Amino acid sequence: MRIYDISVPISAATPTYPGDPGVEIKQWTAIANGNAANVSLLHFGAHTATHVDAPAHFIEGARKVEQLSLDALIGPARVVLIPDDADAITPIHITALDLEGATRVLFKTRNSAFWSNMTTGFRQDFTYIAPDAARALVELGVRLVGIDYLSVEKFQTERHETHEILLSNNIVIIEGLDLREVSAGSYELVCLPLKIAGGTGDGAPARAVLRA
């Protein structure tokens, strides 16, 4: 049984969404300096690298990340391939993929190749999920949607319809997946966001794996 780590590593080189906190990892104590143990200080936003969006991200008073059901985050998942020439995932793609019965859908797009060189910084030209495609996923009864860059939403859109459509229908969103090594097909997904109980509960970084 092969296990695929589909998480993006967190470091100072990891791109972050414009306006989000940058990544800063410092050594708090060090054995080399005479301390009893090595301890790191981590500073980054809840939506850094591979992360989960909770309904509270865009809906005031909605469920927070620590309230998400693990049933949605663990279980059978379908990895689907979107053509490299697609700037957006549309209802036409959803229909062509025949997702009937799929409860967790992970979209592998040209975005995954962006993780090969993170020194270029944030990419504004990432493939996103169009609002109409989000509605189609709701109609199919999908419980979780994942994408291989830092947002399901078009960059600099005036509204956040895709997020609102998915989250208001209790669909969990995973953003920042690295699907370079994964072929289209059926897998078991295990995605565990940090159980952060403070703040607004909008989301949390996660470790995500697929088992073939």
N, C-alpha and C positions, 0 to 999 in steps of 0.2 A: 504494500500500500504506500503510494508516494504522497508526501506532504509538500504542498507548495506554500511558501511564505509569500503572501501578496501584500505585505506591509511595506510602506516607504520608511526608511530609517530617518530618525530625527537627529539633525546635526546643524551646525552653523551654516552648512551649505544647502540645507533643505529650503526650497522656495516656499514662500508664504503668500497667501492672498493679500493683495494691496490693501493696506489699512489695518491688517491684523498684526499682532505683536510678532516681532522677529524671534528667532531661536537663539537663546544664550544658555550655554552649559558651562558652569564654573566649578572648580574644585573648592569645596567648602573646608574640608580637612583632608590631610594627606599623611600617610604613614611615612613618606620620605621627609616630611617636615617635623616628624616627631609625634604626630597624632596617633591615637590608638587604631584608627580605621580610616579608610578612604571614603569620603562622603561627597557626592556631587550636588550642586544647586542647579535646579532646572527652572528655566523661565521661557515659557512659550504659551501661545493661545490654545484654546480648546479645539480649534479647527486646524491644527497643525498636522501635516503629513496625512497618514491614513487615520480617518476619524469618523465618528458617528454624529449625525445631526438628530437631535430630539425635537419633538413638536414645539417645545418652548423656544427654539431658535427663532421662529418667525411668528409664533402664535402666543400672545400674552395669556398667561394662566394655564397653558397646556402642559402636558406631561413633561417632566424633566428627564435628563439622561439616566439618573439613578432609578427612575421608575419604569424604564423600558423593560418589556418582557424578554427574557432570554430565549423564549420559544421562537421569537422572530429572528434572532441573531445566530441561532444554531440550527442546522438542518439542511436538507437537500437544496442545492442551488444550481442554476443554469447559467453558464458562461456563454454569452452570445457575441458574435463578431459583427462589428459594424464596418462597412467599407471605408477605406482610408480617405476617399473623396467626400465623405459626409461631414459637413460643418455642424450639422445638428441631427439628432436622432428624432425622427418624425413618426407619425402614425403609420406611414407606408412601411417603415422598417419593422415596426411592431407587428403589423399584419403578416409581413413576409417571414418573420421568425417563427411563427406558429408557437406562441407561448402559452397556449391553453394548458392549464393545470400547473404551470410554474408558479411557485410561491416566492422564490428569491431569484432575482435576475441581476446578473452582473454584466455590464456592458464593457466589452473590450473594443477600444477605438484606437485611432492613431495616437491618442494621448499617451498610451503606455510607453511609446518610444521616447517621450519627453524625459522620462526618468533615467535614460541612459546618460544624459549630460545635464546635471542639475546646476552646473556652474553658469548656465545661461540665464538663470533666474526665472521668475514667473513668466509663463507663456499666456498671452492674452487670447491666442487664436485656438484655444482648446475646443473640442467637440462637446456639445452640451445636449441636454434633453429638452426638447421643445414642449411648451405647455400642453399642446394637443396630444403629444405622445404620453405625457404624464397622465392625462385623463384616460387614455387607452389602457394604461397599466392599472389604473384604479378599477376600470371596468372588468379587467381580467382577474381581479381579486388578489393581485400581488401583495405580499406583506413586507418585502424588503427590496430596495433598488440600490445598486452600487455602480459607481463610475470611476474611471481611471484617471481623473484629475481632481483638482481641489474644489470643484463646484459642479452641481448638476445644472446650474443656471447659466444662461448666456452672460458673458462678461459685460459689465456696465449696463445691464438692462434697467429700464426705469422701474419696472415692477419685479417682484420675485414670485411670479405665478407658479413656476414649476415646483419650487419649495412649498409654497402654500397649498397647492393641489395635493401633493404627496403627503405632507405632514398632517394636513387637516383630515386626511383619510387614514391616519394611523399607519402610514407606510414609513418604515425606518429607512433612512438614507445613509449609505456609506460613501464617503468621498475620499479621493486620494489613494485608490487601489493601484497596485503595480501588477499588471496581468501579462507582462512580457513573456513569461515562461509558460503560460497557461494556454492550452488549446480550447477551442469551443467544445462544450460538452457538459455532462452532468457530474457534479461533485457534491461533497458535503462541506458546508461552510461552518467555520467557527470564528466568530468575531466578538471580541469582548472589550467594550469601551471601559475606560477607567471609571470607577464608581465615585464620581465627584459629587459630593453632597452640598458644596457651597456654591455661591454665585447664582446665576440665573438658570443653570441647568440646561444650557442651550446645546451642549455637546461635549465630546471628550475624545482624545486620541485613543486609538484601538490597535490591538494586534489582531490581524486577520490571517487565517490560513484556509486552504482548501485541501481536502483529502480525496484522492482519486478513487 
